């Protein structure tokens, strides 16, 4: 398996992969909407490839922490998808590590996401509330789905790294 940056030629295969992984079209549409928005970070969007097949995908997108009426740019990992017949082989973990490594190299202080505390906790993420962050979770999501991974540039004394996470436009109305 090889991890590399996504390319425009991959977009249709990524659509099919994301749709298969999530079992619906909404997340595939979200990926396309992210690419059309200023939140898109092409240098932080990766695919996992086996042979000629794309078997995994991850994006790191821009978002903000709002605190005292000021917005601090940060990044979020969303979405992560692995082909159903390739799950539980370490592909998701490899994609997460590629994404967090490039975010760390870009001096991002942290990455937020919504997801399973068990899955993401085993990959270096922790409950965001313990670090002063509130994420706009869907009604069905437990509070512990709000996750954060602190990176090298994280400064625990920086008050702009605590507050309400604000998602970009492509995420409006999801849930």
N, C-alpha and C positions, 0 to 999 in steps of 0.2 A: 504494500500500500504506500502511496505517495500523497503528501499534503502539499498543495500549491494554492496560489491566489486564484480566485475565480476569474474567468474571462468571459466577455460577451458571448462567445461561441458556446459557452456552457449553460446559458440561461434557460433554454428549453429543458435540458436534462435536469437542471436544478429544480425547475417547476415540478416536473414529474416526480422527482425524489421527495420533495417537501410534501407534495400531495399524498404520496404513498405513506410517508412516515407519520403524518398527522391524520390521515384518513379523511381529509376534507380539503376544499379549495381555499379556505380563508387564509391559511398560513402561506400558501404559494402566492396568493394575491398580495399579502403583506410584504413578502420579499421583493416583488416587483415594485410596489409602492415605495419601499425604502430606497431602492435604486433611483427613483425619480425625485427624491427629496434631498435637501441639504444635509440630512443626518447620515447619509450614506458615506461609508468609509471604505472605498475599494481596496485600500492597502491592508484592510483588516477583515476581508471576506475570503474564506477559504473553502476549498473542496478537498475531499479525500477521493483518490482515484485508485481503482484496482484494474489493471489491464487498461481497457478503453472505457471502463464504466465509472461514472461518478456515483459513489456509494455513501457520501456524507457531505454535509455543508454546514457552515456556521458563518454568522455575520456579527460584527461589532459595530454598533451604530452610535451616533451622537445623541445625547440627551442632556438634561440639566439638573442641578440641585438648586432649588429655590429656598433661600434663607434671607429673612429681613428684606424682602422685596428685591433681592439681587439674585441673578442667575449665574451659576458657576457651571461651565461646560464640563461634562464627564462622558463616559461611554457605558453602553449596556451591551450585553451579549444576548442577541435575539435575532432570529431563532437558531436553534441547533437541530439538525435533522440527520438521521442515519437510515439508510434503506432497511426496511423491516427484516429482510433475509441476511443482513450484515450486522445486526445489533448484537450486543454482548461480546464483541470482539476487540474492544478498545478503540474503535474508530472515533466515537464521541469524545473520549478522553484525549486522544491525539489532537482532535480539532480544537478542543478547549485550550489545550496547552499551546498550540500554535497561535490562537487568538490572544491569549493572555500574554504570551511572550512578546508579540508585536506591540500590544498596548503598553506593556511595561517598558519596552525599548523606546516608545514614543513619549515616555514620561507621564503617562496617565496615572493618576493617583489610585484609582480603583475601577472596578467593573461591577455593575449591578445587573441583576437578572431576576426573573420570576421562574421558579422551578422547584423541583423536589429537594428538600433539605438533605435527604439521605444521599441521593445521587450527586448533587453538587457539593455537599459537605465533604464527601470523599475526594473531591477534586479541588479543595482549598477554599471553598466558599463558606460563608457563615451568615447567620441571621443578621440582616441589615439593621434591624432595630437596635441591636447591641452596639451599633456604631453611629447611632443618631440619625438614621435614614429611614424615611417612610416611602414606600413605593405604592403607586395606584393599582392595587390588586383587583382582579375581578371578584365579584361576590362569592363565587364558588371556591376561590383559592384561600387556603389557610394563611394566617399572618406570617407563618414561618417560611412561606414560599418566597418572601422578599429576601433575596440573597445578595451578598457583596463579597468580592475578593479584593483585599487590600494589596496594592502593588508597591514597588520600591519607593516611588515618589510620594506615597501617602504620609501626611503629617498629622498625627492625632491631635495636634494643637491648633490646626487650621479650622476656624469656625465655618468657613465656606464649604467644608466637606460634611456638614450636617444639615439636614433639612428635608424638604419634600422633593422627591425625584419627579421630574416633569418629563413625560414622554413626548417625542416629536409627533407631528401631524399624522404620519401613516398608522400610528397606533390608536388614534381617536376612534371610539366606537367599537373597539374589540372587546371581547369578554364573553 
